[in-house]
């Protein structure tokens, strides 16, 4: 079985995790073609998550920026983000595998919330690890998780963000491999996670294909998605990989692109990271000369991560996906712009994708028809933004 | 000194090996040599010296905190090798670290530096056997041992593969979990030790913190025991660390005789 995307990917994990990774790989290959599994998953996606989500023509924004701009409304998925597509898939898989307990990491809290939902829905004991810095800036999501019966563990080590939450979740998994499924929230981690998460998120791109054909009679010139770990990006890009569509992965440029020995004041690992090993995969990583992982920063907790999915690293290396970045201030501006122009409050993560389209509207590189993956809604970010604008 | 030579010596004396882990640079790079000297003087047969990594996923809170202290105190890859070159101890030294630090330097370059510094073996807990072909080849060429871990849930097939590819010794993880002091050692270790079909010495680690544990592991058939967190906790306390490290090391070594 090939566990790599070019040179990226692999399984760089403690020996204890080899049996559960193999078990997961075999179970996934078995159940993804199982009619009972797919029928249950499709039912949940339709009736619980609320799929399909609309492809919305943003008329006011289109007029202002001189492009035809469509928004793929993943913010309308139950829970307010695309994350539920993957958690439903993985939790159902865990159920079919006979697991009793789910653990997850979360940055912005969207994946944690989506895990809490499926935990409640499918009857799992659920525990979510979250960096203490993220707990503070994403309190509404912390409360939502608790409401649904999930235990939220605040992680106080390292940079106190998603990187450290993943470390803690991996330690938990190492200790409880028998009955626990680690529900990874992005296209990161050891194989087969990048593939499983991509496949479950690809529902986004498959729907866009049909929807855009119906209204435009052709594929868009460009698709733009934000990328932290990269799950919404891979989800919308993957079905278009063989088509003539420009794919832009917008990372968090943070306050500005500078770095010292311990902190990168951004999270742009595709655009500026170097090859390394983080959280079980060989990928693009923010690291210092020695290979110590740098603390990333971003106004968007969900993008605040020092690595990126290995398949996205590969697609970026071959030039199929174009990595780019947007600063915190540009993302904030886009947050306000979409709210005012369309009456849609985007997540700070998705605001990066919107900001890129605003910034590049006149450049010609986007073509004239653009789909932005609106990966989540901004309710969770209101406190952060109010605090910043105080 | 080669690891195999040390095990031969101990065999002649009918003793098991005490392998002591400490993190290089904890609490600061200047103190590490006196810590290592104290451990060797008190009876440690092999020293496993951690090269700290920012994200040590196989380690529990004790060693993770040590890693943080060491990095904060200025430990880095270059200083690590300098520090090791400066040690004057006649026991095998093992570098325990995570794969990114090796990958970043380039495996060939890293292994060469290990050899130049006098390191006899490598333990990389996040590098499972099937990702290690290149490193195994390089280590073989340069004459240093590549020590792989086996866990209680490792399949028989992988046990055989690890047994045939590992060198120096086989690191037997006593429990499902991360490093850290434990109250009790799993009673299944003997069964795991029996299943490993290899001529290499078997060293049991994770959760071993006192003489009773050591004696249990020796009785279960271990050729060596690895003690880390119990030592690191003494260092973390900052209190009278050299005499206390000597005292516990002597006691642990008694359990190996």
Interface residues (C-beta under 8 A of the other chain):
Chain A: X10 X11 X12 X13 X14 X15 X16 X18 X19 X157 X158 X163 X164 X167 X170 X171 X174 X175 X176 X177 X178 X275 X276 X277 X278 X279 X280 X282 X285 X287 X289 X290 X291 X292 X293
Chain B: X53 X54 X55 X56 X57 X58 X60 X64 X68 X71 X76 X77 X78 X98 X99 X100 X101 X102 X103 X104 X105 X125 X126 X127 X128 X129 X130 X131 X148 X149 X150 X151 X152 X153 X154 X155 X158 X162 X173 X176 X177 X178
